[in-house]
Amino acid sequence: MDDIEQKIKLVVEVSGCPCYAPGDEVIFDGPLLDKDNSGNFCMMALSAMFPFVYAARKGVITDAPLQCPDCEEKVVFRIKKA
């Protein structure tokens, strides 16, 4: 992998969704989802978060809140370097 590629994690900060609890993490190791060290990650959240995860992997975003647009229940992830 490139030296530029970074390990990124999404941490759930706020959740009204039954799929997530605050503190849950989803970890990306470069372009791969680290399944062994990640919690659940629904496909709607993945589709909304992917552009930001990609930008974070390239070092463009370093720390930002992101909200899943799928449900009425509020789910806020924080994107960080892992």
mmCIF file of the N, C-alpha and C atoms, coordinates in Angstrom:
data_MODEL
# 
_entry.id   MODEL 
# 
loop_
_atom_site.group_PDB 
_atom_site.id 
_atom_site.type_symbol 
_atom_site.label_atom_id 
_atom_site.label_alt_id 
_atom_site.label_comp_id 
_atom_site.label_asym_id 
_atom_site.label_entity_id 
_atom_site.label_seq_id 
_atom_site.pdbx_PDB_ins_code 
_atom_site.Cartn_x 
_atom_site.Cartn_y 
_atom_site.Cartn_z 
_atom_site.occupancy 
_atom_site.B_iso_or_equiv 
_atom_site.pdbx_formal_charge 
_atom_site.auth_seq_id 
_atom_site.auth_comp_id 
_atom_site.auth_asym_id 
_atom_site.auth_atom_id 
_atom_site.pdbx_PDB_model_num 
ATOM 1   N N  . MET A 1 1  ? 0.825   -1.178 0.000  1.00 0.00 ? 1  MET A N  1 
ATOM 2   C CA . MET A 1 1  ? 0.000   0.000  0.000  1.00 0.00 ? 1  MET A CA 1 
ATOM 3   C C  . MET A 1 1  ? 0.870   1.243  0.000  1.00 0.00 ? 1  MET A C  1 
ATOM 4   N N  . ASP A 1 2  ? 0.313   2.316  -0.499 1.00 0.00 ? 2  ASP A N  1 
ATOM 5   C CA . ASP A 1 2  ? 1.006   3.601  -0.482 1.00 0.00 ? 2  ASP A CA 1 
ATOM 6   C C  . ASP A 1 2  ? 1.329   4.023  0.932  1.00 0.00 ? 2  ASP A C  1 
ATOM 7   N N  . ASP A 1 3  ? 2.394   4.816  1.077  1.00 0.00 ? 3  ASP A N  1 
ATOM 8   C CA . ASP A 1 3  ? 2.671   5.420  2.369  1.00 0.00 ? 3  ASP A CA 1 
ATOM 9   C C  . ASP A 1 3  ? 1.580   6.410  2.735  1.00 0.00 ? 3  ASP A C  1 
ATOM 10  N N  . ILE A 1 4  ? 0.886   6.925  1.709  1.00 0.00 ? 4  ILE A N  1 
ATOM 11  C CA . ILE A 1 4  ? -0.171  7.902  1.935  1.00 0.00 ? 4  ILE A CA 1 
ATOM 12  C C  . ILE A 1 4  ? -1.408  7.236  2.545  1.00 0.00 ? 4  ILE A C  1 
ATOM 13  N N  . GLU A 1 5  ? -1.635  5.974  2.220  1.00 0.00 ? 5  GLU A N  1 
ATOM 14  C CA . GLU A 1 5  ? -2.814  5.269  2.735  1.00 0.00 ? 5  GLU A CA 1 
ATOM 15  C C  . GLU A 1 5  ? -2.778  5.235  4.252  1.00 0.00 ? 5  GLU A C  1 
ATOM 16  N N  . GLN A 1 6  ? -3.914  5.468  4.866  1.00 0.00 ? 6  GLN A N  1 
ATOM 17  C CA . GLN A 1 6  ? -3.982  5.472  6.311  1.00 0.00 ? 6  GLN A CA 1 
ATOM 18  C C  . GLN A 1 6  ? -5.068  4.547  6.805  1.00 0.00 ? 6  GLN A C  1 
ATOM 19  N N  . LYS A 1 7  ? -4.860  4.071  8.016  1.00 0.00 ? 7  LYS A N  1 
ATOM 20  C CA . LYS A 1 7  ? -5.898  3.311  8.689  1.00 0.00 ? 7  LYS A CA 1 
ATOM 21  C C  . LYS A 1 7  ? -6.878  4.325  9.269  1.00 0.00 ? 7  LYS A C  1 
ATOM 22  N N  . ILE A 1 8  ? -8.154  4.126  9.003  1.00 0.00 ? 8  ILE A N  1 
ATOM 23  C CA . ILE A 1 8  ? -9.206  5.065  9.389  1.00 0.00 ? 8  ILE A CA 1 
ATOM 24  C C  . ILE A 1 8  ? -10.245 4.333  10.231 1.00 0.00 ? 8  ILE A C  1 
ATOM 25  N N  . LYS A 1 9  ? -10.820 5.037  11.186 1.00 0.00 ? 9  LYS A N  1 
ATOM 26  C CA . LYS A 1 9  ? -11.932 4.434  11.919 1.00 0.00 ? 9  LYS A CA 1 
ATOM 27  C C  . LYS A 1 9  ? -13.098 5.411  11.993 1.00 0.00 ? 9  LYS A C  1 
ATOM 28  N N  . LEU A 1 10 ? -14.274 4.849  11.985 1.00 0.00 ? 10 LEU A N  1 
ATOM 29  C CA . LEU A 1 10 ? -15.502 5.592  12.234 1.00 0.00 ? 10 LEU A CA 1 
ATOM 30  C C  . LEU A 1 10 ? -15.977 5.179  13.622 1.00 0.00 ? 10 LEU A C  1 
ATOM 31  N N  . VAL A 1 11 ? -16.166 6.141  14.490 1.00 0.00 ? 11 VAL A N  1 
ATOM 32  C CA . VAL A 1 11 ? -16.613 5.871  15.851 1.00 0.00 ? 11 VAL A CA 1 
ATOM 33  C C  . VAL A 1 11 ? -18.013 6.454  16.012 1.00 0.00 ? 11 VAL A C  1 
ATOM 34  N N  . VAL A 1 12 ? -18.948 5.663  16.498 1.00 0.00 ? 12 VAL A N  1 
ATOM 35  C CA . VAL A 1 12 ? -20.311 6.132  16.716 1.00 0.00 ? 12 VAL A CA 1 
ATOM 36  C C  . VAL A 1 12 ? -20.317 7.039  17.943 1.00 0.00 ? 12 VAL A C  1 
ATOM 37  N N  . GLU A 1 13 ? -20.728 8.295  17.749 1.00 0.00 ? 13 GLU A N  1 
ATOM 38  C CA . GLU A 1 13 ? -20.816 9.246  18.859 1.00 0.00 ? 13 GLU A CA 1 
ATOM 39  C C  . GLU A 1 13 ? -22.227 9.325  19.430 1.00 0.00 ? 13 GLU A C  1 
ATOM 40  N N  . VAL A 1 14 ? -23.221 9.302  18.545 1.00 0.00 ? 14 VAL A N  1 
ATOM 41  C CA . VAL A 1 14 ? -24.623 9.408  18.940 1.00 0.00 ? 14 VAL A CA 1 
ATOM 42  C C  . VAL A 1 14 ? -25.396 8.394  18.123 1.00 0.00 ? 14 VAL A C  1 
ATOM 43  N N  . SER A 1 15 ? -26.313 7.665  18.759 1.00 0.00 ? 15 SER A N  1 
ATOM 44  C CA . SER A 1 15 ? -27.106 6.717  17.986 1.00 0.00 ? 15 SER A CA 1 
ATOM 45  C C  . SER A 1 15 ? -28.498 6.545  18.561 1.00 0.00 ? 15 SER A C  1 
ATOM 46  N N  . GLY A 1 16 ? -29.471 6.719  17.687 1.00 0.00 ? 16 GLY A N  1 
ATOM 47  C CA . GLY A 1 16 ? -30.846 6.374  17.995 1.00 0.00 ? 16 GLY A CA 1 
ATOM 48  C C  . GLY A 1 16 ? -31.263 5.161  17.179 1.00 0.00 ? 16 GLY A C  1 
ATOM 49  N N  . CYS A 1 17 ? -30.313 4.576  16.470 1.00 0.00 ? 17 CYS A N  1 
ATOM 50  C CA . CYS A 1 17 ? -30.555 3.431  15.584 1.00 0.00 ? 17 CYS A CA 1 
ATOM 51  C C  . CYS A 1 17 ? -30.248 2.133  16.334 1.00 0.00 ? 17 CYS A C  1 
ATOM 52  N N  . PRO A 1 18 ? -31.070 1.107  16.169 1.00 0.00 ? 18 PRO A N  1 
ATOM 53  C CA . PRO A 1 18 ? -30.810 -0.154 16.862 1.00 0.00 ? 18 PRO A CA 1 
ATOM 54  C C  . PRO A 1 18 ? -29.570 -0.898 16.343 1.00 0.00 ? 18 PRO A C  1 
ATOM 55  N N  . CYS A 1 19 ? -29.018 -0.463 15.218 1.00 0.00 ? 19 CYS A N  1 
ATOM 56  C CA . CYS A 1 19 ? -27.832 -1.134 14.664 1.00 0.00 ? 19 CYS A CA 1 
ATOM 57  C C  . CYS A 1 19 ? -26.535 -0.701 15.337 1.00 0.00 ? 19 CYS A C  1 
ATOM 58  N N  . TYR A 1 20 ? -26.554 0.433  16.050 1.00 0.00 ? 20 TYR A N  1 
ATOM 59  C CA . TYR A 1 20 ? -25.326 0.998  16.606 1.00 0.00 ? 20 TYR A CA 1 
ATOM 60  C C  . TYR A 1 20 ? -25.509 1.449  18.041 1.00 0.00 ? 20 TYR A C  1 
ATOM 61  N N  . ALA A 1 21 ? -24.427 1.403  18.791 1.00 0.00 ? 21 ALA A N  1 
ATOM 62  C CA . ALA A 1 21 ? -24.371 1.979  20.136 1.00 0.00 ? 21 ALA A CA 1 
ATOM 63  C C  . ALA A 1 21 ? -23.208 2.966  20.161 1.00 0.00 ? 21 ALA A C  1 
ATOM 64  N N  . PRO A 1 22 ? -23.303 4.021  20.949 1.00 0.00 ? 22 PRO A N  1 
ATOM 65  C CA . PRO A 1 22 ? -22.165 4.936  21.066 1.00 0.00 ? 22 PRO A CA 1 
ATOM 66  C C  . PRO A 1 22 ? -20.899 4.160  21.451 1.00 0.00 ? 22 PRO A C  1 
ATOM 67  N N  . GLY A 1 23 ? -19.822 4.505  20.778 1.00 0.00 ? 23 GLY A N  1 
ATOM 68  C CA . GLY A 1 23 ? -18.548 3.822  21.009 1.00 0.00 ? 23 GLY A CA 1 
ATOM 69  C C  . GLY A 1 23 ? -18.247 2.719  20.012 1.00 0.00 ? 23 GLY A C  1 
ATOM 70  N N  . ASP A 1 24 ? -19.266 2.246  19.284 1.00 0.00 ? 24 ASP A N  1 
ATOM 71  C CA . ASP A 1 24 ? -19.012 1.243  18.244 1.00 0.00 ? 24 ASP A CA 1 
ATOM 72  C C  . ASP A 1 24 ? -18.015 1.805  17.240 1.00 0.00 ? 24 ASP A C  1 
ATOM 73  N N  . GLU A 1 25 ? -17.163 0.940  16.688 1.00 0.00 ? 25 GLU A N  1 
ATOM 74  C CA . GLU A 1 25 ? -16.149 1.371  15.724 1.00 0.00 ? 25 GLU A CA 1 
ATOM 75  C C  . GLU A 1 25 ? -16.203 0.523  14.458 1.00 0.00 ? 25 GLU A C  1 
ATOM 76  N N  . VAL A 1 26 ? -15.915 1.178  13.347 1.00 0.00 ? 26 VAL A N  1 
ATOM 77  C CA . VAL A 1 26 ? -15.723 0.506  12.065 1.00 0.00 ? 26 VAL A CA 1 
ATOM 78  C C  . VAL A 1 26 ? -14.350 0.947  11.575 1.00 0.00 ? 26 VAL A C  1 
ATOM 79  N N  . ILE A 1 27 ? -13.486 -0.013 11.282 1.00 0.00 ? 27 ILE A N  1 
ATOM 80  C CA . ILE A 1 27 ? -12.097 0.301  10.942 1.00 0.00 ? 27 ILE A CA 1 
ATOM 81  C C  . ILE A 1 27 ? -11.808 -0.105 9.498  1.00 0.00 ? 27 ILE A C  1 
ATOM 82  N N  . PHE A 1 28 ? -11.163 0.812  8.794  1.00 0.00 ? 28 PHE A N  1 
ATOM 83  C CA . PHE A 1 28 ? -10.713 0.564  7.425  1.00 0.00 ? 28 PHE A CA 1 
ATOM 84  C C  . PHE A 1 28 ? -9.193  0.540  7.434  1.00 0.00 ? 28 PHE A C  1 
ATOM 85  N N  . ASP A 1 29 ? -8.628  -0.504 6.872  1.00 0.00 ? 29 ASP A N  1 
ATOM 86  C CA . ASP A 1 29 ? -7.176  -0.609 6.722  1.00 0.00 ? 29 ASP A CA 1 
ATOM 87  C C  . ASP A 1 29 ? -6.883  -0.396 5.249  1.00 0.00 ? 29 ASP A C  1 
ATOM 88  N N  . GLY A 1 30 ? -6.561  0.848  4.883  1.00 0.00 ? 30 GLY A N  1 
ATOM 89  C CA . GLY A 1 30 ? -6.447  1.196  3.470  1.00 0.00 ? 30 GLY A CA 1 
ATOM 90  C C  . GLY A 1 30 ? -7.818  1.015  2.839  1.00 0.00 ? 30 GLY A C  1 
ATOM 91  N N  . PRO A 1 31 ? -7.915  0.279  1.739  1.00 0.00 ? 31 PRO A N  1 
ATOM 92  C CA . PRO A 1 31 ? -9.202  0.110  1.069  1.00 0.00 ? 31 PRO A CA 1 
ATOM 93  C C  . PRO A 1 31 ? -10.064 -1.011 1.651  1.00 0.00 ? 31 PRO A C  1 
ATOM 94  N N  . LEU A 1 32 ? -9.555  -1.723 2.652  1.00 0.00 ? 32 LEU A N  1 
ATOM 95  C CA . LEU A 1 32 ? -10.258 -2.891 3.172  1.00 0.00 ? 32 LEU A CA 1 
ATOM 96  C C  . LEU A 1 32 ? -10.959 -2.608 4.489  1.00 0.00 ? 32 LEU A C  1 
ATOM 97  N N  . LEU A 1 33 ? -12.121 -3.197 4.674  1.00 0.00 ? 33 LEU A N  1 
ATOM 98  C CA . LEU A 1 33 ? -12.821 -3.164 5.943  1.00 0.00 ? 33 LEU A CA 1 
ATOM 99  C C  . LEU A 1 33 ? -12.161 -4.184 6.857  1.00 0.00 ? 33 LEU A C  1 
ATOM 100 N N  . ASP A 1 34 ? -11.705 -3.753 8.021  1.00 0.00 ? 34 ASP A N  1 
ATOM 101 C CA . ASP A 1 34 ? -11.093 -4.648 9.005  1.00 0.00 ? 34 ASP A CA 1 
ATOM 102 C C  . ASP A 1 34 ? -12.216 -5.356 9.757  1.00 0.00 ? 34 ASP A C  1 
ATOM 103 N N  . LYS A 1 35 ? -12.673 -6.474 9.200  1.00 0.00 ? 35 LYS A N  1 
ATOM 104 C CA . LYS A 1 35 ? -13.835 -7.189 9.733  1.00 0.00 ? 35 LYS A CA 1 
ATOM 105 C C  . LYS A 1 35 ? -13.590 -7.740 11.133 1.00 0.00 ? 35 LYS A C  1 
ATOM 106 N N  . ASP A 1 36 ? -12.357 -8.121 11.428 1.00 0.00 ? 36 ASP A N  1 
ATOM 107 C CA . ASP A 1 36 ? -12.056 -8.710 12.729 1.00 0.00 ? 36 ASP A CA 1 
ATOM 108 C C  . ASP A 1 36 ? -12.122 -7.707 13.873 1.00 0.00 ? 36 ASP A C  1 
ATOM 109 N N  . ASN A 1 37 ? -11.923 -6.437 13.574 1.00 0.00 ? 37 ASN A N  1 
ATOM 110 C CA . ASN A 1 37 ? -11.875 -5.416 14.619 1.00 0.00 ? 37 ASN A CA 1 
ATOM 111 C C  . ASN A 1 37 ? -12.980 -4.376 14.504 1.00 0.00 ? 37 ASN A C  1 
ATOM 112 N N  . SER A 1 38 ? -13.968 -4.639 13.666 1.00 0.00 ? 38 SER A N  1 
ATOM 113 C CA . SER A 1 38 ? -15.054 -3.691 13.444 1.00 0.00 ? 38 SER A CA 1 
ATOM 114 C C  . SER A 1 38 ? -16.383 -4.258 13.907 1.00 0.00 ? 38 SER A C  1 
ATOM 115 N N  . GLY A 1 39 ? -17.279 -3.345 14.274 1.00 0.00 ? 39 GLY A N  1 
ATOM 116 C CA . GLY A 1 39 ? -18.638 -3.741 14.580 1.00 0.00 ? 39 GLY A CA 1 
ATOM 117 C C  . GLY A 1 39 ? -19.464 -3.770 13.306 1.00 0.00 ? 39 GLY A C  1 
ATOM 118 N N  . ASN A 1 40 ? -20.781 -3.861 13.471 1.00 0.00 ? 40 ASN A N  1 
ATOM 119 C CA . ASN A 1 40 ? -21.686 -3.843 12.328 1.00 0.00 ? 40 ASN A CA 1 
ATOM 120 C C  . ASN A 1 40 ? -21.559 -2.527 11.566 1.00 0.00 ? 40 ASN A C  1 
ATOM 121 N N  . PHE A 1 41 ? -21.815 -2.602 10.259 1.00 0.00 ? 41 PHE A N  1 
ATOM 122 C CA . PHE A 1 41 ? -21.790 -1.404 9.427  1.00 0.00 ? 41 PHE A CA 1 
ATOM 123 C C  . PHE A 1 41 ? -22.794 -1.613 8.313  1.00 0.00 ? 41 PHE A C  1 
ATOM 124 N N  . CYS A 1 42 ? -23.918 -0.901 8.386  1.00 0.00 ? 42 CYS A N  1 
ATOM 125 C CA . CYS A 1 42 ? -24.967 -1.128 7.394  1.00 0.00 ? 42 CYS A CA 1 
ATOM 126 C C  . CYS A 1 42 ? -24.571 -0.534 6.039  1.00 0.00 ? 42 CYS A C  1 
ATOM 127 N N  . MET A 1 43 ? -25.130 -1.071 5.007  1.00 0.00 ? 43 MET A N  1 
ATOM 128 C CA . MET A 1 43 ? -24.769 -0.669 3.643  1.00 0.00 ? 43 MET A CA 1 
ATOM 129 C C  . MET A 1 43 ? -25.190 0.762  3.336  1.00 0.00 ? 43 MET A C  1 
ATOM 130 N N  . MET A 1 44 ? -26.259 1.252  3.941  1.00 0.00 ? 44 MET A N  1 
ATOM 131 C CA . MET A 1 44 ? -26.665 2.638  3.707  1.00 0.00 ? 44 MET A CA 1 
ATOM 132 C C  . MET A 1 44 ? -25.633 3.597  4.299  1.00 0.00 ? 44 MET A C  1 
ATOM 133 N N  . ALA A 1 45 ? -25.156 3.285  5.488  1.00 0.00 ? 45 ALA A N  1 
ATOM 134 C CA . ALA A 1 45 ? -24.113 4.124  6.096  1.00 0.00 ? 45 ALA A CA 1 
ATOM 135 C C  . ALA A 1 45 ? -22.841 4.045  5.256  1.00 0.00 ? 45 ALA A C  1 
ATOM 136 N N  . LEU A 1 46 ? -22.492 2.853  4.792  1.00 0.00 ? 46 LEU A N  1 
ATOM 137 C CA . LEU A 1 46 ? -21.293 2.698  3.973  1.00 0.00 ? 46 LEU A CA 1 
ATOM 138 C C  . LEU A 1 46 ? -21.370 3.557  2.717  1.00 0.00 ? 46 LEU A C  1 
ATOM 139 N N  . SER A 1 47 ? -22.506 3.540  2.041  1.00 0.00 ? 47 SER A N  1 
ATOM 140 C CA . SER A 1 47 ? -22.615 4.304  0.797  1.00 0.00 ? 47 SER A CA 1 
ATOM 141 C C  . SER A 1 47 ? -22.509 5.803  1.053  1.00 0.00 ? 47 SER A C  1 
ATOM 142 N N  . ALA A 1 48 ? -23.031 6.269  2.180  1.00 0.00 ? 48 ALA A N  1 
ATOM 143 C CA . ALA A 1 48 ? -22.956 7.695  2.513  1.00 0.00 ? 48 ALA A CA 1 
ATOM 144 C C  . ALA A 1 48 ? -21.571 8.105  3.001  1.00 0.00 ? 48 ALA A C  1 
ATOM 145 N N  . MET A 1 49 ? -20.888 7.214  3.708  1.00 0.00 ? 49 MET A N  1 
ATOM 146 C CA . MET A 1 49 ? -19.607 7.545  4.332  1.00 0.00 ? 49 MET A CA 1 
ATOM 147 C C  . MET A 1 49 ? -18.413 7.329  3.416  1.00 0.00 ? 49 MET A C  1 
ATOM 148 N N  . PHE A 1 50 ? -18.566 6.494  2.393  1.00 0.00 ? 50 PHE A N  1 
ATOM 149 C CA . PHE A 1 50 ? -17.412 6.098  1.587  1.00 0.00 ? 50 PHE A CA 1 
ATOM 150 C C  . PHE A 1 50 ? -16.586 7.268  1.041  1.00 0.00 ? 50 PHE A C  1 
ATOM 151 N N  . PRO A 1 51 ? -17.178 8.324  0.467  1.00 0.00 ? 51 PRO A N  1 
ATOM 152 C CA . PRO A 1 51 ? -16.336 9.418  -0.038 1.00 0.00 ? 51 PRO A CA 1 
ATOM 153 C C  . PRO A 1 51 ? -15.482 10.065 1.053  1.00 0.00 ? 51 PRO A C  1 
ATOM 154 N N  . PHE A 1 52 ? -16.029 10.133 2.263  1.00 0.00 ? 52 PHE A N  1 
ATOM 155 C CA . PHE A 1 52 ? -15.295 10.738 3.369  1.00 0.00 ? 52 PHE A CA 1 
ATOM 156 C C  . PHE A 1 52 ? -14.202 9.807  3.892  1.00 0.00 ? 52 PHE A C  1 
ATOM 157 N N  . VAL A 1 53 ? -14.494 8.513  3.926  1.00 0.00 ? 53 VAL A N  1 
ATOM 158 C CA . VAL A 1 53 ? -13.478 7.531  4.316  1.00 0.00 ? 53 VAL A CA 1 
ATOM 159 C C  . VAL A 1 53 ? -12.320 7.574  3.325  1.00 0.00 ? 53 VAL A C  1 
ATOM 160 N N  . TYR A 1 54 ? -12.641 7.646  2.049  1.00 0.00 ? 54 TYR A N  1 
ATOM 161 C CA . TYR A 1 54 ? -11.594 7.726  1.019  1.00 0.00 ? 54 TYR A CA 1 
ATOM 162 C C  . TYR A 1 54 ? -10.745 8.976  1.209  1.00 0.00 ? 54 TYR A C  1 
ATOM 163 N N  . ALA A 1 55 ? -11.389 10.119 1.443  1.00 0.00 ? 55 ALA A N  1 
ATOM 164 C CA . ALA A 1 55 ? -10.641 11.368 1.649  1.00 0.00 ? 55 ALA A CA 1 
ATOM 165 C C  . ALA A 1 55 ? -9.769  11.278 2.901  1.00 0.00 ? 55 ALA A C  1 
ATOM 166 N N  . ALA A 1 56 ? -10.281 10.655 3.943  1.00 0.00 ? 56 ALA A N  1 
ATOM 167 C CA . ALA A 1 56 ? -9.497  10.497 5.177  1.00 0.00 ? 56 ALA A CA 1 
ATOM 168 C C  . ALA A 1 56 ? -8.306  9.576  4.952  1.00 0.00 ? 56 ALA A C  1 
ATOM 169 N N  . ARG A 1 57 ? -8.484  8.517  4.163  1.00 0.00 ? 57 ARG A N  1 
ATOM 170 C CA . ARG A 1 57 ? -7.373  7.615  3.851  1.00 0.00 ? 57 ARG A CA 1 
ATOM 171 C C  . ARG A 1 57 ? -6.258  8.356  3.144  1.00 0.00 ? 57 ARG A C  1 
ATOM 172 N N  . LYS A 1 58 ? -6.599  9.368  2.372  1.00 0.00 ? 58 LYS A N  1 
ATOM 173 C CA . LYS A 1 58 ? -5.611  10.141 1.631  1.00 0.00 ? 58 LYS A CA 1 
ATOM 174 C C  . LYS A 1 58 ? -5.094  11.340 2.419  1.00 0.00 ? 58 LYS A C  1 
ATOM 175 N N  . GLY A 1 59 ? -5.564  11.506 3.662  1.00 0.00 ? 59 GLY A N  1 
ATOM 176 C CA . GLY A 1 59 ? -5.079  12.578 4.521  1.00 0.00 ? 59 GLY A CA 1 
ATOM 177 C C  . GLY A 1 59 ? -5.767  13.914 4.328  1.00 0.00 ? 59 GLY A C  1 
ATOM 178 N N  . VAL A 1 60 ? -6.834  13.953 3.536  1.00 0.00 ? 60 VAL A N  1 
ATOM 179 C CA . VAL A 1 60 ? -7.539  15.209 3.271  1.00 0.00 ? 60 VAL A CA 1 
ATOM 180 C C  . VAL A 1 60 ? -8.419  15.596 4.460  1.00 0.00 ? 60 VAL A C  1 
ATOM 181 N N  . ILE A 1 61 ? -9.050  14.613 5.081  1.00 0.00 ? 61 ILE A N  1 
ATOM 182 C CA . ILE A 1 61 ? -9.879  14.829 6.273  1.00 0.00 ? 61 ILE A CA 1 
ATOM 183 C C  . ILE A 1 61 ? -9.167  14.133 7.427  1.00 0.00 ? 61 ILE A C  1 
ATOM 184 N N  . THR A 1 62 ? -9.073  14.799 8.567  1.00 0.00 ? 62 THR A N  1 
ATOM 185 C CA . THR A 1 62 ? -8.400  14.171 9.702  1.00 0.00 ? 62 THR A CA 1 
ATOM 186 C C  . THR A 1 62 ? -9.320  13.909 10.886 1.00 0.00 ? 62 THR A C  1 
ATOM 187 N N  . ASP A 1 63 ? -10.372 14.673 11.023 1.00 0.00 ? 63 ASP A N  1 
ATOM 188 C CA . ASP A 1 63 ? -11.293 14.480 12.140 1.00 0.00 ? 63 ASP A CA 1 
ATOM 189 C C  . ASP A 1 63 ? -12.579 15.230 11.805 1.00 0.00 ? 63 ASP A C  1 
ATOM 190 N N  . ALA A 1 64 ? -13.650 14.498 11.588 1.00 0.00 ? 64 ALA A N  1 
ATOM 191 C CA . ALA A 1 64 ? -14.894 15.154 11.189 1.00 0.00 ? 64 ALA A CA 1 
ATOM 192 C C  . ALA A 1 64 ? -16.095 14.330 11.624 1.00 0.00 ? 64 ALA A C  1 
ATOM 193 N N  . PRO A 1 65 ? -17.206 15.005 12.008 1.00 0.00 ? 65 PRO A N  1 
ATOM 194 C CA . PRO A 1 65 ? -18.438 14.276 12.290 1.00 0.00 ? 65 PRO A CA 1 
ATOM 195 C C  . PRO A 1 65 ? -19.195 14.015 10.991 1.00 0.00 ? 65 PRO A C  1 
ATOM 196 N N  . LEU A 1 66 ? -19.824 12.861 10.903 1.00 0.00 ? 66 LEU A N  1 
ATOM 197 C CA . LEU A 1 66 ? -20.614 12.491 9.728  1.00 0.00 ? 66 LEU A CA 1 
ATOM 198 C C  . LEU A 1 66 ? -21.930 11.894 10.214 1.00 0.00 ? 66 LEU A C  1 
ATOM 199 N N  . GLN A 1 67 ? -23.024 12.246 9.564  1.00 0.00 ? 67 GLN A N  1 
ATOM 200 C CA . GLN A 1 67 ? -24.320 11.710 9.955  1.00 0.00 ? 67 GLN A CA 1 
ATOM 201 C C  . GLN A 1 67 ? -24.863 10.788 8.880  1.00 0.00 ? 67 GLN A C  1 
ATOM 202 N N  . CYS A 1 68 ? -25.321 9.631  9.297  1.00 0.00 ? 68 CYS A N  1 
ATOM 203 C CA . CYS A 1 68 ? -25.954 8.694  8.375  1.00 0.00 ? 68 CYS A CA 1 
ATOM 204 C C  . CYS A 1 68 ? -27.304 9.267  7.940  1.00 0.00 ? 68 CYS A C  1 
ATOM 205 N N  . PRO A 1 69 ? -27.589 9.300  6.642  1.00 0.00 ? 69 PRO A N  1 
ATOM 206 C CA . PRO A 1 69 ? -28.830 9.889  6.155  1.00 0.00 ? 69 PRO A CA 1 
ATOM 207 C C  . PRO A 1 69 ? -29.997 8.907  6.051  1.00 0.00 ? 69 PRO A C  1 
ATOM 208 N N  . ASP A 1 70 ? -29.801 7.656  6.437  1.00 0.00 ? 70 ASP A N  1 
ATOM 209 C CA . ASP A 1 70 ? -30.777 6.623  6.125  1.00 0.00 ? 70 ASP A CA 1 
ATOM 210 C C  . ASP A 1 70 ? -32.042 6.655  6.973  1.00 0.00 ? 70 ASP A C  1 
ATOM 211 N N  . CYS A 1 71 ? -31.920 6.913  8.243  1.00 0.00 ? 71 CYS A N  1 
ATOM 212 C CA . CYS A 1 71 ? -33.091 6.732  9.097  1.00 0.00 ? 71 CYS A CA 1 
ATOM 213 C C  . CYS A 1 71 ? -33.421 8.003  9.876  1.00 0.00 ? 71 CYS A C  1 
ATOM 214 N N  . GLU A 1 72 ? -34.619 8.009  10.433 1.00 0.00 ? 72 GLU A N  1 
ATOM 215 C CA . GLU A 1 72 ? -35.035 9.157  11.231 1.00 0.00 ? 72 GLU A CA 1 
ATOM 216 C C  . GLU A 1 72 ? -34.260 9.230  12.540 1.00 0.00 ? 72 GLU A C  1 
ATOM 217 N N  . GLU A 1 73 ? -33.798 8.068  13.023 1.00 0.00 ? 73 GLU A N  1 
ATOM 218 C CA . GLU A 1 73 ? -32.990 8.049  14.225 1.00 0.00 ? 73 GLU A CA 1 
ATOM 219 C C  . GLU A 1 73 ? -31.622 8.633  13.873 1.00 0.00 ? 73 GLU A C  1 
ATOM 220 N N  . LYS A 1 74 ? -31.140 9.499  14.691 1.00 0.00 ? 74 LYS A N  1 
ATOM 221 C CA . LYS A 1 74 ? -29.871 10.166 14.410 1.00 0.00 ? 74 LYS A CA 1 
ATOM 222 C C  . LYS A 1 74 ? -28.699 9.238  14.738 1.00 0.00 ? 74 LYS A C  1 
ATOM 223 N N  . VAL A 1 75 ? -27.798 9.058  13.764 1.00 0.00 ? 75 VAL A N  1 
ATOM 224 C CA . VAL A 1 75 ? -26.556 8.334  13.985 1.00 0.00 ? 75 VAL A CA 1 
ATOM 225 C C  . VAL A 1 75 ? -25.418 9.233  13.509 1.00 0.00 ? 75 VAL A C  1 
ATOM 226 N N  . VAL A 1 76 ? -24.545 9.589  14.429 1.00 0.00 ? 76 VAL A N  1 
ATOM 227 C CA . VAL A 1 76 ? -23.402 10.439 14.100 1.00 0.00 ? 76 VAL A CA 1 
ATOM 228 C C  . VAL A 1 76 ? -22.131 9.633  14.331 1.00 0.00 ? 76 VAL A C  1 
ATOM 229 N N  . PHE A 1 77 ? -21.328 9.564  13.284 1.00 0.00 ? 77 PHE A N  1 
ATOM 230 C CA . PHE A 1 77 ? -20.017 8.928  13.349 1.00 0.00 ? 77 PHE A CA 1 
ATOM 231 C C  . PHE A 1 77 ? -18.958 10.024 13.408 1.00 0.00 ? 77 PHE A C  1 
ATOM 232 N N  . ARG A 1 78 ? -17.836 9.749  14.040 1.00 0.00 ? 78 ARG A N  1 
ATOM 233 C CA . ARG A 1 78 ? -16.665 10.641 13.988 1.00 0.00 ? 78 ARG A CA 1 
ATOM 234 C C  . ARG A 1 78 ? -15.613 9.870  13.213 1.00 0.00 ? 78 ARG A C  1 
ATOM 235 N N  . ILE A 1 79 ? -15.077 10.501 12.166 1.00 0.00 ? 79 ILE A N  1 
ATOM 236 C CA . ILE A 1 79 ? -14.035 9.872  11.361 1.00 0.00 ? 79 ILE A CA 1 
ATOM 237 C C  . ILE A 1 79 ? -12.676 10.301 11.913 1.00 0.00 ? 79 ILE A C  1 
ATOM 238 N N  . LYS A 1 80 ? -11.798 9.316  12.139 1.00 0.00 ? 80 LYS A N  1 
ATOM 239 C CA . LYS A 1 80 ? -10.493 9.587  12.757 1.00 0.00 ? 80 LYS A CA 1 
ATOM 240 C C  . LYS A 1 80 ? -9.423  8.680  12.147 1.00 0.00 ? 80 LYS A C  1 
ATOM 241 N N  . LYS A 1 81 ? -8.187  9.048  12.365 1.00 0.00 ? 81 LYS A N  1 
ATOM 242 C CA . LYS A 1 81 ? -7.090  8.128  12.056 1.00 0.00 ? 81 LYS A CA 1 
ATOM 243 C C  . LYS A 1 81 ? -7.142  7.010  13.097 1.00 0.00 ? 81 LYS A C  1 
ATOM 244 N N  . ALA A 1 82 ? -6.878  5.803  12.656 1.00 0.00 ? 82 ALA A N  1 
ATOM 245 C CA . ALA A 1 82 ? -6.898  4.669  13.601 1.00 0.00 ? 82 ALA A CA 1 
ATOM 246 C C  . ALA A 1 82 ? -5.534  4.457  14.207 1.00 0.00 ? 82 ALA A C  1 
# 
